Amino acid sequence: MTKADIVNEVAKNTGVEKVIVQKTVEATMEAIKDSLSKGSNVYLRGFGSFIIKKRAKKTARNISKNTTIIIPEHNIPAFKPAKTFVNGVKVKVK
């Protein structure tokens, strides 16, 4: 599903114009990105959490040059789904 598919689905289900829904979806994504870039996590009950994970400094290899490089400590964004979200997606295997 793409962003356009989400906009179409929300517009169809709510009766709101696609232009307004698109601005709302984009504003929501911008708010999440801004919050994470400032170091704050975003918690959406029943859906999940957008969190910042810290990666430790580590040593790696550049295979093409056969050299060792140091990857510094850095932050990455991550998503942790809520239990209700996970349970709704799970498929029971017989």
Backbone torsions as a table, in degrees:
resi	resn	phi	psi	omega
1	MET	NA	132.4	179.3
2	THR	-99.8	174.8	178.0
3	LYS	-61.4	-38.9	178.5
4	ALA	-63.3	-38.3	177.4
5	ASP	-64.4	-40.4	178.3
6	ILE	-63.6	-45.0	179.2
7	VAL	-59.9	-46.2	179.8
8	ASN	-61.6	-43.2	-178.8
9	GLU	-65.1	-45.4	-179.9
10	VAL	-65.9	-41.8	179.1
11	ALA	-62.5	-41.1	179.9
12	LYS	-66.1	-41.9	-175.9
13	ASN	-76.7	-27.0	-175.8
14	THR	-105.0	-20.7	-177.4
15	GLY	82.3	6.6	178.7
16	VAL	-85.5	147.7	-179.3
17	GLU	-61.2	146.3	-177.8
18	LYS	-60.1	-36.5	-178.7
19	VAL	-62.2	-42.8	-179.8
20	ILE	-69.0	-42.1	179.1
21	VAL	-63.0	-42.2	179.7
22	GLN	-62.3	-43.3	177.8
23	LYS	-62.9	-38.8	-179.8
24	THR	-66.8	-44.7	179.4
25	VAL	-62.9	-45.5	179.8
26	GLU	-65.4	-38.2	178.0
27	ALA	-65.9	-37.8	177.6
28	THR	-63.1	-46.0	-179.7
29	MET	-65.3	-38.2	177.5
30	GLU	-64.3	-41.5	179.6
31	ALA	-62.7	-40.4	178.3
32	ILE	-65.2	-46.2	179.6
33	LYS	-62.3	-42.7	180.0
34	ASP	-63.2	-42.4	179.8
35	SER	-62.7	-45.3	-179.7
36	LEU	-67.1	-37.1	179.5
37	SER	-67.8	-24.0	176.6
38	LYS	-87.2	-2.8	178.0
39	GLY	92.8	8.6	179.9
40	SER	-101.6	137.2	176.7
41	ASN	-80.3	158.7	178.6
42	VAL	-119.4	124.5	-177.8
43	TYR	-114.8	121.3	178.2
44	LEU	-118.3	104.0	-176.7
45	ARG	-57.3	134.5	179.0
46	GLY	81.6	-9.5	179.9
47	PHE	-115.7	-58.9	179.2
48	GLY	158.2	-171.6	-177.3
49	SER	-127.3	135.0	170.5
50	PHE	-96.1	117.8	-172.8
51	ILE	-126.8	163.7	175.7
52	ILE	-101.1	126.5	175.2
53	LYS	-109.7	137.7	178.3
54	LYS	-95.7	127.5	175.5
55	ARG	-100.0	130.6	-178.9
56	ALA	-73.8	159.4	175.0
57	LYS	-64.2	139.4	179.8
58	LYS	-147.4	161.9	177.3
59	THR	-98.5	135.3	180.0
60	ALA	-134.8	175.1	-179.6
61	ARG	-119.7	137.0	169.9
62	ASN	-92.7	103.3	-172.5
63	ILE	-63.9	-39.5	-175.6
64	SER	-67.4	-34.4	179.6
65	LYS	-100.5	-6.0	-178.7
66	ASN	54.9	48.2	178.9
67	THR	-125.8	160.8	176.1
68	THR	-95.8	136.1	176.4
69	ILE	-127.2	156.6	178.1
70	ILE	-106.5	124.4	174.5
71	ILE	-96.7	117.8	-176.2
72	PRO	-70.1	164.3	175.6
73	GLU	-61.1	138.1	180.0
74	HIS	-154.4	164.4	179.2
75	ASN	-104.0	145.8	174.8
76	ILE	-133.5	148.0	176.1
77	PRO	-79.5	150.0	178.9
78	ALA	-146.6	158.9	177.1
79	PHE	-121.4	130.9	176.6
80	LYS	-119.4	111.2	-177.7
81	PRO	-70.8	151.2	176.9
82	ALA	-72.9	158.9	-179.1
83	LYS	-60.0	-39.9	179.4
84	THR	-65.5	-34.8	176.6
85	PHE	-63.7	-49.3	-178.5
86	VAL	-62.4	-44.5	-179.1
87	ASN	-65.3	-31.4	178.0
88	GLY	-72.2	-25.3	-177.1
89	VAL	-91.9	-27.8	-177.1
90	LYS	-57.8	141.3	175.5
91	VAL	-110.3	126.6	180.0
92	LYS	-75.8	127.0	179.7
93	VAL	-96.2	132.3	-178.7
94	LYS	-91.6	NA	NA
